[in-house]
Amino acid sequence: MKIDTRQILRVIFLISTCSVFTACGAPYYLVTSDFLASDNREAPPEIVESTTYLAIAEKIQSLAVKAPEGCANETATESSGEAAGQGILLKTTCGIEMAELERALTKAGFQVISWKILQNKVLKEEITPQAASKELGAEVLFQINSLERSLVHAGQDARWERRFYTSNEEGQQRNPATLPIEEGEQLISQMKEKEAASLIHQERLSVTINASASLVETGETIWFFEWTHAEARGKEAAMTVLAICKDGECEEASVKRKEPVEEERLLSGSSEAISKQKSAKDQQNAVYHKLLRDLVTQLATSFKHQS
């Protein structure tokens, strides 16, 4: 019986093709999608300095601080995110934010008259903050006009990059693949749904402050400050999906894991670590507290004239 060498070679080629790329008749593809945002740097603070400020900045020593009209009512633990609010024992309107500002101004070298003392004097004596500041011996009235927090949404100046690769039932990435338009569009449509869901977790917290300073003696506003400080961008989103395409229809496939070889397990003892460290139960408030501290520190150091 004569052996047909060419026929044998064809069979070997088909077998090798199926094993190297996909299972014959049921090709697997790995679809990758990467979220790439443009590297837009955070805008610097907007600072306006009058000629009067430039002339006297080095001589300013004492400040009176005035809180904004409205402010979040939060306890210290709620603002720092160290614990979720379970019950309020003691709360001061604007206390957390204003305490951070006073701390930053004091650290910058100023003598700070507390906003609470100023507010009490204004209410008790029914005088203006300017007049109260003068009686308290302040040279400058430092006023927070607004303090707001908001979310920066992902997806602006960004794009998703998708690629196809051959794979197997275990989800191993192999060679770049080119698919028929019908199959490729199905996979892209399925990926878009997953991408949209992942963007919910790409929002970033930001804090905006607007402040001004005026001379107590004359009432002249000599300095302005405004800045939006946002949470640092995290790692870019990325995802992979294993799909199987057959007869023009593509659907997501479950990755089949290889069963590990069972080995005899031995035990000679055990140890268990116990951690007493604090953990932030409210992550967003913890981020807000850090952004707030960065923001008021920048404000205080900007107002401190550098000779």
C-alpha positions in Angstrom: 0.0 0.0 0.0 1.5 3.3 -1.1 1.5 6.1 1.4 0.5 9.6 0.1 3.1 11.9 1.6 1.2 15.1 0.6 -2.0 13.9 2.3 -0.2 13.2 5.5 1.4 16.7 5.4 -2.1 18.3 5.0 -3.4 16.4 8.1 -0.3 17.4 10.1 -0.8 21.1 9.1 -4.5 21.1 10.0 -3.8 19.5 13.4 -1.0 22.0 14.2 -3.1 24.9 13.1 -5.9 23.9 15.4 -3.6 23.4 18.4 -1.6 26.6 17.9 -4.4 29.0 17.3 -7.9 27.8 18.4 -10.0 24.7 18.6 -11.2 23.8 15.1 -14.7 25.1 14.5 -14.8 27.0 17.8 -12.1 29.8 17.6 -11.4 31.7 20.8 -10.4 35.4 20.9 -9.1 37.6 23.6 -10.4 41.1 23.5 -8.4 43.8 25.4 -9.6 47.3 26.1 -7.4 50.1 27.6 -8.7 53.4 28.9 -6.2 56.1 28.0 -6.8 59.6 29.3 -4.8 62.6 28.1 -2.2 63.9 30.6 -3.9 67.3 31.4 -2.0 68.8 34.3 -3.9 70.5 37.1 -4.2 74.2 36.6 -2.3 76.3 39.1 -4.1 78.6 41.6 -5.4 81.9 40.3 -3.9 84.6 42.5 -4.4 88.4 42.2 -2.2 90.7 44.1 -2.8 94.4 44.3 -0.1 97.0 44.5 -1.1 97.7 48.1 -0.6 94.1 49.0 2.9 94.0 47.3 3.9 97.1 49.3 2.8 95.9 52.7 2.9 92.0 52.4 6.1 91.6 54.3 4.7 93.6 57.3 1.4 91.8 57.7 1.4 89.8 61.0 -2.2 89.5 62.4 -5.2 88.1 60.5 -8.9 87.7 61.5 -10.6 84.9 59.7 -14.2 85.0 58.5 -16.1 81.8 57.5 -18.3 81.5 54.4 -22.1 81.9 54.8 -22.7 78.2 54.3 -20.5 75.3 55.2 -20.8 71.5 55.6 -21.7 70.4 59.1 -19.4 67.5 59.9 -17.7 66.0 62.8 -13.9 65.6 62.9 -14.1 61.8 62.3 -16.6 62.2 59.4 -14.4 64.8 57.6 -11.2 62.8 58.0 -13.0 59.6 56.9 -11.6 57.7 59.9 -15.1 56.6 60.9 -18.5 56.8 59.5 -20.9 59.1 61.5 -22.8 56.9 63.9 -24.0 59.7 66.2 -22.9 63.3 66.6 -21.7 64.2 70.1 -20.3 67.6 69.4 -20.4 69.6 66.2 -19.4 73.1 65.1 -20.7 74.5 61.8 -17.7 75.0 59.5 -15.4 73.9 62.3 -13.3 71.3 60.4 -12.7 73.4 57.3 -11.9 76.6 59.2 -9.7 74.8 61.7 -7.6 73.5 58.8 -7.3 77.0 57.4 -6.3 78.6 60.7 -3.8 75.8 61.2 -2.2 76.5 57.8 -2.1 80.3 58.3 -0.5 79.8 61.8 2.0 77.4 60.3 2.9 80.1 57.7 3.8 82.5 60.5 0.7 84.7 61.0 -1.0 85.5 64.3 -4.6 84.2 63.6 -7.7 85.5 65.4 -10.1 82.5 65.3 -13.2 82.8 63.1 -15.3 81.7 66.0 -14.2 84.6 68.1 -14.8 87.0 65.2 -18.3 85.5 64.6 -19.3 85.7 68.2 -18.2 89.4 68.5 -20.2 90.3 65.3 -23.3 88.6 66.6 -23.1 89.8 70.2 -22.3 93.4 69.4 -24.2 93.6 66.1 -21.2 95.1 64.2 -19.6 94.4 60.9 -16.8 91.8 60.5 -14.5 94.7 59.5 -15.3 96.6 62.7 -14.9 93.5 64.8 -11.6 92.7 63.3 -10.3 96.2 64.0 -11.3 96.0 67.7 -9.6 92.6 67.9 -6.4 94.1 66.6 -6.2 92.4 63.2 -4.5 94.1 60.3 -6.2 92.0 57.6 -9.6 90.3 57.3 -9.2 87.0 55.6 -12.5 85.8 54.1 -13.5 82.4 52.6 -16.1 83.3 50.0 -16.9 79.7 49.0 -15.6 76.2 49.6 -17.1 73.4 47.4 -16.5 69.8 46.7 -17.5 68.0 43.5 -16.7 65.1 41.2 -14.5 65.2 38.1 -15.9 62.7 35.6 -13.7 60.4 33.5 -14.0 60.2 29.8 -13.1 63.8 28.9 -10.2 63.9 26.5 -9.8 60.2 26.7 -10.3 57.1 24.5 -10.6 53.3 24.6 -8.2 51.3 22.6 -9.4 47.8 21.7 -7.4 44.9 20.3 -8.1 41.3 19.2 -5.8 38.3 19.9 -6.1 34.6 19.2 -6.6 32.6 22.4 -7.7 29.3 23.8 -10.2 28.1 26.3 -7.8 29.1 29.1 -7.7 32.7 28.0 -4.0 32.8 27.0 -3.1 35.8 24.8 -1.4 34.7 21.6 -1.1 36.4 18.2 -2.9 39.6 17.1 -6.0 38.7 15.2 -8.1 40.2 12.3 -11.8 39.3 12.4 -14.5 39.6 9.8 -16.4 42.9 10.2 -19.6 41.2 11.5 -17.8 39.3 14.3 -15.5 42.3 15.2 -18.5 44.6 15.6 -20.2 42.2 17.9 -17.2 42.0 20.1 -16.7 45.8 20.2 -20.4 46.3 21.0 -20.1 43.9 24.0 -16.9 45.6 25.2 -18.6 49.0 25.1 -21.2 47.9 27.7 -18.4 46.8 30.0 -16.4 50.0 29.4 -19.4 52.2 30.2 -19.9 50.4 33.5 -16.2 50.7 34.5 -16.2 54.5 34.0 -18.5 54.8 37.1 -15.4 54.0 39.2 -13.2 56.6 37.3 -14.8 59.6 39.0 -12.4 61.8 41.1 -13.1 64.1 43.9 -12.2 67.8 43.7 -12.3 70.8 46.1 -12.6 74.4 45.0 -11.9 77.4 47.3 -12.4 81.1 46.7 -10.9 83.5 49.2 -10.0 87.2 49.5 -8.1 89.4 52.0 -8.9 93.1 52.8 -7.2 95.7 54.9 -9.1 96.3 58.2 -8.1 99.9 58.4 -9.4 100.9 54.9 -11.6 98.0 53.8 -9.6 97.7 50.5 -9.5 94.2 49.1 -5.8 93.5 48.4 -5.6 89.8 47.5 -7.6 87.1 45.8 -7.2 83.4 45.6 -9.1 80.7 43.7 -8.1 77.1 43.0 -9.6 73.7 42.2 -7.6 70.8 43.5 -8.5 67.3 42.3 -7.7 63.8 43.5 -4.8 62.3 41.7 -5.6 60.2 38.7 -5.5 56.5 39.5 -4.4 53.7 37.3 -5.9 53.7 33.9 -8.8 51.2 33.4 -8.0 48.0 31.5 -10.0 44.9 30.9 -9.8 41.7 28.9 -12.7 39.4 27.8 -12.5 35.9 26.4 -14.9 35.3 23.5 -15.8 32.5 21.2 -17.0 33.0 17.7 -18.8 30.3 15.7 -20.9 30.6 12.5 -20.7 34.4 12.6 -22.0 34.6 16.2 -19.7 35.8 19.0 -20.3 35.6 22.8 -18.3 35.9 26.0 -16.8 32.6 27.2 -15.8 31.5 30.6 -12.1 30.9 31.2 -11.3 27.3 31.9 -8.6 26.9 34.5 -6.2 24.0 34.6 -6.7 21.9 37.6 -3.6 22.1 39.8 -1.9 18.9 40.7 -2.9 18.0 44.3 0.0 17.6 46.6 0.1 16.4 50.2 -0.2 19.3 52.6 1.6 19.3 55.9 1.0 21.6 58.9 3.5 22.2 61.7 1.8 25.2 63.4 0.3 28.6 62.7 0.6 32.3 63.4 -1.9 35.1 63.0 -1.2 38.8 62.7 -3.4 41.3 64.4 -3.5 44.9 63.2 -4.8 47.8 65.4 -4.2 50.5 62.7 -7.0 52.9 61.8 -8.8 52.3 58.5 -10.8 54.9 56.7 -14.4 53.7 56.5 -15.5 56.5 54.3 -12.9 56.7 51.6 -14.4 59.7 49.9 -14.4 61.8 53.0 -10.8 60.7 53.7 -9.8 61.9 50.2 -11.7 65.2 50.8 -9.8 65.8 54.0 -6.4 65.4 52.3 -7.4 67.6 49.4 -8.7 70.3 51.8 -5.4 70.3 53.7 -3.4 70.5 50.5 -5.6 73.4 49.3 -5.4 75.6 52.5 -1.7 75.0 52.8 -1.2 76.3 49.2 -3.5 79.3 50.1 -1.5 80.1 53.2 1.9 79.8 51.6 0.7 81.9 48.7 -0.5 84.7 50.9 2.8 84.7 52.8 4.9 87.1 50.8 8.3 85.6 49.7 11.0 88.3 50.1 
